[in-house]
Amino acid sequence: MPLRPLLLAAALLGAGPGVRPDYVPDSGWEDDAFAKDFYESWFGGQLRAMREPPLATAADLGHFRMRIRLTVLPTFASALAYRVDERPDGAMILRWARLDGRGGYAPGVIDEAGIRHLTATEARALRAAIAEAGLASLPREPREADETGNLKICIDGTTLVIEKLDSGGRIYLTRACGIDEEPLRRLALALIALNPRLGETGPRQGARPR
């Protein structure tokens, strides 16, 4: 990941002492020992501040058929999360949250949060985007080099975390410096399109999730 040394200290600002890791897988990373502390402190600290649930185990699935979440973490702007929960009857519920801190530093507190049901058209489009993305076949972390062998370096990038949980298990992906896989990029854009103004700056009014 870009800016690891800088962001490690910054991310720790968002994690309280003695917090049990819940949000990030302990294994399956290129460097598991690094990820356990770094990503849990960074990603987990931001999601805790949003009051977002972990999406790790069958217990986290609850009474839903499927749960999918996109977390957007700009280094110097507010973190965002878009989560869609699918009920057994196929109805889909969008929950969103934005913090007032910085995605690469202290998360702050919730600036906006809300909830709404997706329309049937939106739900069909999202299911199609999920199927097309082929999440289970994708690598956990972004490739460090492109197809020509050139290393990719981001001076200031936005990190994306895409999670999916259903009866088949957990999928957890991270991307930085943009998304190389076009179907995955379309899925991220489909989730963002469900509330496109969430990324705008400034406070917004919204119903708090229940």
N, C-alpha and C positions, 0 to 999 in steps of 0.2 A: 504494500500500500504506500502511496506517496506520503511524505511528511511524517513518517512514523515517530521519529524522536520528538518532534514538536508536539504532535497530537497526543502522544502517550501521557505527558504531564498534563496537558489541557483536559483530556478526557477524564482523568482521575478526579478532576474537580467536580464532576457530576455524579460520582459514586460515593455513597456513604460508607463508613467503616463497618466491617462485618456483614455486608450484604451478600447473601448467598447467590451465586451465579444462577440465573434462570433463563436468560434471554438468548444466549449464544451457545452453540454446540461446543463441547469441550474437545472434540476430536474431529478429524476430517480436514484439518487445515494443513497448509504447507509447513507451518511451524505451530504445532499444538500448544507448546509451552508458552509461546508469545501470545497466542490468540486467547487463551483462557483469561488472562488478566487484561490485555489491551482491549480486545473487542467487547468483552463483558462490561468493562468500565465505560468505554465509549458508547457503543450502541445501547447497552443495557441502561446506562445512566440517562440517556436521552429518552428512551421508551418509558422508564419509570417516571420521569418527570411528566410525561404525557398521560400517565395512568393507564398505559397500554398493558394488556396481559401478555405473558409469554405464550409462544406458539410452539411448544416443544413435545408434549406427550399427549396420549389419548385423553387424559384428564383435562388438558387445555382445550381440546376440541369441544368438550361439553356436549350440549344438545344439538350442535351444528353438524352439518354434513361436511362442510369444507370452510376453511378460513384462509384468507390470503392477505398479505400486508406488504405495502411498499413504504419504506422509510427513506426520506430524502435528507441528506446531511451535508449542506454546504458548509465549508470551513468557517466563513465569516458571516453567515446569515442564519436565519432561524431554521430549525429542523421541522420537518413535516412528516406526518404519517397518514396513509390512506389504508384503511382495513375494510375488507368486505367479508361478511359472514353469510354463508348459505344455509338456510334452514332445510330440514328434511323434505318440506313441501316444495323446495326449489326457489322460494323467495330469497332475495339477496338484500342485505342491509349494509349500507356504507356508513362507516364511522371515520371521522377525520379529526386531526388535532394539529395545531401549530404552537410552538413555544416562542418565548420572547428573548431567548438567549442566542447562542451561536452553535451551529452543528458540530464544530470542531473544538469547542471550548465548553464553558459551563452552560448547561441547557436552559437555565431559567425556569419559568413557570408557564402554564398554559395561557396563551394569548387568545386562541380561538379553538373551539371544539364543537362538533355537531354530529347529527345522525339523520339519515333518511333512507327510505326504501328505494331500490333501483326499479326503474320501469322494466317491463318485460323485454323491451328492445335493448335496453342497456345490459340486462342480465344475459341475454343471448350473445351479445357482442363480447362481453367479458369472458364468457365460457369459451367462445371461439378463440379469443386471444390467448387464454390459458392453454388450451389444447395445442394451438399452433406453436407456442413458445417451447414446448418439449422440455419443461423444467428439469425432469428427472435425468436427462441426458447431459446437462450442462455442468461444467466445472464449478466448484464452490467459489473460487477466487478468480479475479481477472488474470489474463495472461500477461506476464511481465514483458513479453516481446511480441512484435507483430509477425506476420508470415515471412517477412524478409530477414528476421532475426534482430531487427532494431529494437532497442529497449524503449518503452513508453515512459515518459517522465511528465508528471503534472506538478507545476509550481503551486497552483491553487485549484484544486478540483472539487467536485461534488461527489460524495460517496453515496451509492444506492444499496439498500438492503432489501431483498425480495424473499419473503417467506411464504410457504404454503404448508398447510396441515390438513390431512384428511385421513380416512381409514387406512390408506396405504402407507402412512407415515409422514415424516417431516422432510421438507426441502428447504435449504437455507443457502442463499446466494448473495454474494457481494460483488459490486462493480465500482470502479473508479475510472476517471478520465473518459467518461462516456461508456456506452454499451456497444460492443463490437457486434454482438449477435442481433441481427435485424428483428427476428420474431420476439426476442426478449425486450428489445427497445419498444416495439409496438405494444407489448403488454404493459410496460411501465407507463407509456403515454396514455393507454386506455384507462388505467387507474387514475392518473392525474386528471384526465378529462372529466371524470365524474365530479370534480370540484375544482375547475381550473383556476379560479381566483384565490385559492388557498395560498398560493405562492406569492401573492401580492403583499407588499409591506403595509404595516399599519394595523391597528386593532380592527377586528370585525365582530359583529354580533352573531351569535349562533347558539343553538340549543345544546346544552351540555349532555354528553352521553350518559345513559342510565345503566 
